[in-house]
Amino acid sequence: MTQLINRQGFAPATITEAMEFSKMLADSSMVPRAYQGKPQDIMVCVQWGYEIGLAPMQALQNIAVINGKPSVYGDAAMALVQASPVCEGVEEYMEGEGTPNPVAVCIANRKGRKPVTARFSVEDAKRAGLWGKQGPWQAYPKRMLAMRARGFALRDAFPDVLKGLITAEEAQDFPDEAKPQQAKDITPRNPLDVIAPALPVSDPVVIEEAMADTVDEPVVIAERLHEIAVELQQQAEEVLQTVEAITEDEEPVQPIGFALLVPGKEQPFSVHGSLDEWADAYEALADKTARAGKVAPRDRMTKLRELKETNHDTLECIDTVKRIRHTAGHQKRIKALGALLNAGEE
């Protein structure tokens, strides 16, 4: 049996209870897929959570081993620090927005000590080989700069609170220690690379555009994509036709991994080895769907909803923090397309 603590859930009190608790959770479909069937990993994760102040279920949702590094998601790290009695506040902002080298700044204030300030710029990201990297660094460059600055500041100011854990956003960029032969090329492959090659990042204009919050400015999106929309649409159709032609006479093969589904298609758009790779590919495909200038805004809204419904089961498997981000991104895209409709576009 386990003890009930503060009406917030069950927590094991002995090693025997911890083992039984871990086995029970490992057999449940309500825990993240990375922990299903792995009671030993659950037990270690719960212990990590106990040491940094997370309840067992919170630990399972916010602690992960990524590329051989135990880590905690940036939002959870912020929550732990702000809940600490030694924290007097954390301030985050961007310097130099609209310039070739914007800088993310995080200032961590601890009682009785001088504030700790961490900065992470586009130049820092370039030196680390991160700027323009496929995945979150292409899709959300401003967010990734902020996460790096946050991770450095919180770890320097509150090492006793975080117990040495780094942020998951930083761990994702580390080489996989289990596969040293792949250390030179650990970038997840984005299925949309065959359609839209990455833009060069040395041009200040491109950097400024990448840092802009274009989702909230539908008019800017429409103007920016007008010249390339037709070409991208044609390339997408050619790729899909090629795939259909190759697989038309073949028997369907059961994919191994996490399949990204497209409404109305029997075969998946792409298959990924991890939920993180799948989540990045889903966001990229949703962005492409929302920005398909050749398609009417109302039809794009319908396609976005169908894409979300078709992939509902996999979306439910990702961790809570990323699922919230997916939901927010979906709502922003729908809002932007709604603005296009109100502006008179059909």
C-alpha positions in Angstrom: 0.0 0.0 0.0 1.1 3.6 -0.5 0.5 6.7 1.5 -1.8 9.6 0.5 0.1 12.9 0.7 -1.8 16.2 0.9 -4.6 15.0 -1.3 -2.3 15.4 -4.3 -1.8 11.7 -5.1 -0.1 8.6 -3.9 3.6 8.5 -3.1 5.6 5.4 -2.1 7.0 5.3 1.4 9.3 2.2 1.2 11.5 0.6 -1.5 8.9 -2.2 -1.8 6.1 0.2 -2.3 8.2 2.1 -4.8 8.8 -1.1 -6.8 5.1 -2.0 -6.8 4.1 1.6 -7.6 6.5 1.6 -10.6 5.3 -1.7 -12.0 1.7 -0.5 -11.8 2.5 2.7 -13.7 4.6 0.8 -16.2 1.5 -1.2 -17.2 -0.7 1.9 -17.6 -1.3 3.7 -20.8 -1.7 7.0 -18.9 2.0 7.6 -18.5 4.2 8.9 -21.3 5.0 6.2 -23.8 8.8 6.4 -23.1 8.0 5.0 -19.6 5.5 2.3 -20.5 6.8 -1.1 -19.7 9.8 0.3 -18.0 9.3 0.1 -14.2 13.0 0.7 -13.5 13.0 4.0 -15.5 9.8 5.0 -13.7 11.4 4.4 -10.3 14.5 6.5 -11.2 12.3 9.2 -12.6 10.1 9.3 -9.5 13.3 9.5 -7.3 14.6 12.4 -9.4 11.3 14.1 -9.0 11.3 13.6 -5.2 14.8 15.2 -5.0 13.8 18.3 -6.9 10.3 18.7 -5.4 8.0 17.1 -8.1 5.2 14.7 -7.3 5.5 11.3 -9.0 3.1 12.0 -11.9 4.6 15.5 -12.4 8.0 13.9 -12.6 6.9 11.4 -15.2 5.5 14.3 -17.3 8.4 16.7 -17.0 11.6 14.6 -16.6 13.1 12.8 -19.5 16.4 11.2 -20.6 17.3 12.8 -23.9 20.4 11.9 -25.8 21.8 10.3 -22.7 21.2 13.3 -20.5 18.6 13.4 -17.6 16.7 16.7 -18.1 13.6 18.7 -17.1 11.5 20.7 -19.5 12.2 24.5 -19.4 8.7 25.4 -18.2 9.0 22.8 -15.3 12.4 24.2 -14.3 10.9 27.7 -14.2 8.1 26.4 -12.0 10.4 24.7 -9.6 12.6 27.8 -9.2 9.6 30.2 -8.8 8.2 27.8 -6.1 11.4 27.9 -4.1 11.4 30.3 -1.1 14.9 31.6 -2.1 13.6 32.9 -5.5 12.8 36.6 -5.7 11.7 36.5 -9.4 12.9 35.7 -12.9 12.8 38.2 -15.7 13.0 37.3 -19.4 13.2 39.5 -22.5 14.8 40.0 -25.9 17.4 42.5 -26.8 18.0 43.8 -30.3 14.9 42.4 -32.0 14.9 43.3 -35.7 18.7 43.4 -35.8 21.1 40.7 -37.3 22.0 39.5 -33.8 19.0 39.5 -31.4 19.8 38.3 -27.8 17.6 36.4 -25.4 18.2 37.6 -21.8 17.2 35.9 -18.5 17.8 37.5 -15.1 17.4 35.2 -12.1 17.1 36.9 -8.7 17.9 35.0 -5.5 17.5 36.2 -2.0 20.7 37.6 -0.5 22.7 37.3 -3.7 23.4 39.4 -6.8 21.1 38.7 -9.8 22.5 36.2 -12.3 22.1 37.3 -15.9 22.5 34.9 -18.8 22.4 35.9 -22.5 22.2 33.7 -25.6 22.4 35.4 -29.0 22.0 34.3 -32.7 25.9 34.4 -32.9 26.1 32.1 -29.9 23.7 29.7 -31.6 25.8 29.8 -34.8 29.0 29.0 -33.0 27.2 26.1 -31.3 26.0 24.8 -34.7 22.3 25.3 -33.7 21.1 28.3 -35.8 19.1 27.0 -38.7 19.2 23.4 -37.4 16.2 21.3 -38.6 13.5 21.0 -36.0 12.6 23.5 -33.2 15.6 25.8 -34.1 14.0 26.3 -37.5 10.3 26.4 -36.4 10.7 28.3 -33.1 14.1 30.2 -33.1 13.0 32.9 -30.7 11.7 30.3 -28.2 14.9 28.2 -28.4 17.1 31.2 -27.8 15.0 32.0 -24.7 15.2 28.4 -23.4 19.0 28.4 -23.6 19.3 31.7 -21.7 16.8 30.5 -19.1 18.6 27.2 -18.6 22.0 28.9 -18.0 20.6 31.5 -15.6 18.5 29.1 -13.5 21.2 26.5 -13.2 23.8 29.2 -12.2 21.5 30.9 -9.7 19.6 27.8 -8.3 21.8 24.7 -8.6 20.5 23.4 -5.3 16.9 23.6 -6.6 17.5 21.9 -9.9 20.0 19.4 -8.5 22.2 19.6 -11.6 19.4 18.8 -14.1 19.7 20.6 -17.4 16.7 21.7 -19.6 15.3 19.2 -22.0 15.5 21.8 -24.8 19.3 21.9 -24.2 19.6 18.2 -23.9 17.9 17.7 -27.3 21.0 19.4 -29.0 23.5 17.1 -27.3 25.0 14.1 -29.2 23.4 10.7 -28.2 26.0 9.1 -25.9 24.6 5.7 -26.7 25.4 6.2 -30.4 28.8 7.9 -30.5 29.2 7.1 -34.2 26.3 9.4 -35.0 27.6 12.3 -32.9 28.4 14.3 -36.1 24.9 14.0 -37.4 22.1 13.9 -34.8 19.7 16.3 -36.5 16.2 14.7 -36.9 15.1 14.6 -40.5 12.1 16.8 -41.3 9.8 15.3 -44.0 9.1 18.7 -45.4 12.8 19.3 -46.3 12.1 17.6 -49.7 9.5 20.3 -50.4 11.0 23.5 -48.8 14.8 23.7 -48.4 16.0 25.7 -45.4 16.7 29.4 -46.1 20.3 30.7 -45.5 20.7 32.2 -42.1 23.6 34.6 -42.9 21.3 37.2 -44.4 20.2 39.8 -41.7 16.8 40.1 -43.4 16.2 36.4 -43.1 17.2 36.4 -39.5 14.8 39.2 -38.7 12.0 37.4 -40.5 12.7 34.2 -38.6 12.5 36.0 -35.3 9.2 37.7 -36.1 6.0 36.3 -34.7 4.4 35.9 -38.1 1.6 33.6 -36.9 -0.1 36.6 -35.4 0.3 38.7 -38.6 -1.7 36.9 -41.3 -1.3 39.8 -43.8 2.5 39.6 -43.6 2.3 35.8 -44.0 0.2 36.1 -47.1 2.6 38.7 -48.7 5.7 36.7 -47.7 4.4 33.4 -49.2 2.7 34.8 -52.3 5.7 34.4 -54.6 6.7 30.9 -53.5 3.3 29.4 -52.7 2.6 28.1 -56.3 6.1 26.6 -56.6 5.9 24.9 -53.2 2.4 23.5 -53.9 3.6 22.0 -57.2 6.6 20.5 -55.5 4.4 19.0 -52.8 2.0 17.5 -55.4 5.0 16.0 -57.4 6.4 14.4 -54.2 3.0 12.9 -53.3 2.4 11.6 -56.8 5.8 10.0 -56.8 5.2 8.3 -53.5 1.7 7.1 -54.6 3.2 5.8 -57.9 5.8 3.8 -56.1 3.5 2.3 -53.5 0.4 1.9 -55.7 1.0 -1.8 -56.6 2.7 -2.8 -53.4 1.0 -4.3 -50.4 0.7 -2.0 -47.4 3.6 -2.3 -44.9 2.9 -1.8 -41.3 5.1 1.2 -40.2 7.5 0.8 -37.3 7.4 3.9 -35.1 5.1 6.9 -34.9 3.2 7.6 -38.1 2.3 11.1 -39.2 -1.1 10.7 -40.9 -2.7 12.8 -43.6 -6.5 12.9 -43.9 -7.8 10.8 -46.7 -4.5 8.9 -47.2 -4.1 5.2 -46.3 -0.3 5.4 -46.1 1.3 7.7 -43.5 3.0 11.0 -44.6 6.1 10.0 -42.6 7.2 7.6 -39.8 9.4 8.7 -36.8 11.4 6.8 -34.3 10.5 9.1 -31.3 7.6 11.2 -30.2 9.8 14.3 -30.2 10.6 13.8 -33.9 7.0 13.1 -34.6 5.9 16.3 -32.8 8.4 18.5 -34.8 7.2 17.0 -38.1 3.5 17.5 -37.1 4.2 21.2 -36.4 6.1 21.6 -39.7 3.2 20.0 -41.7 0.6 22.1 -39.9 2.6 25.2 -40.7 2.9 24.3 -44.3 -0.9 23.6 -44.5 -1.7 26.9 -42.9 0.6 28.8 -45.3 -0.5 27.1 -48.5 -1.4 30.4 -50.3 -2.9 28.6 -53.3 -5.6 27.1 -51.1 -8.5 29.2 -49.8 -8.3 30.2 -46.1 -11.6 28.4 -45.3 -10.3 25.2 -46.9 -7.0 25.5 -45.0 -8.9 25.8 -41.7 -10.8 22.6 -42.6 -7.5 20.8 -43.5 -5.9 21.8 -40.2 -8.9 20.5 -38.2 -8.8 17.2 -40.2 -5.1 16.9 -39.6 -5.5 17.3 -35.9 -8.4 14.9 -35.7 -6.6 12.3 -37.8 -3.5 12.4 -35.5 -5.5 12.7 -32.3 -4.3 9.4 -30.8 -0.6 10.2 -31.2 -1.1 13.8 -29.9 -2.6 12.3 -26.7 0.6 10.3 -26.2 3.0 13.3 -26.1 3.9 15.0 -22.8 1.5 17.6 -21.3 3.8 20.6 -22.0 4.2 19.9 -25.7 0.6 19.0 -26.1 -0.4 22.4 -24.7 2.0 24.0 -27.2 0.5 22.0 -30.1 -3.0 23.2 -29.0 -1.8 26.8 -28.8 -0.2 26.6 -32.2 -3.3 25.1 -33.7 -5.5 27.9 -32.3 -3.1 30.6 -33.6 -3.2 29.2 -37.1 -7.0 29.0 -37.1 -7.1 32.6 -35.8 -4.7 33.8 -38.5 -6.8 32.1 -41.2 -10.0 33.6 -39.7 -8.4 37.0 -40.0 -7.8 36.4 -43.7 -11.4 35.5 -44.2 -12.5 38.7 -42.4 -10.1 40.6 -44.6 -12.1 39.4 -47.6 -10.0 36.5 -49.0 -12.1 33.5 -50.1 
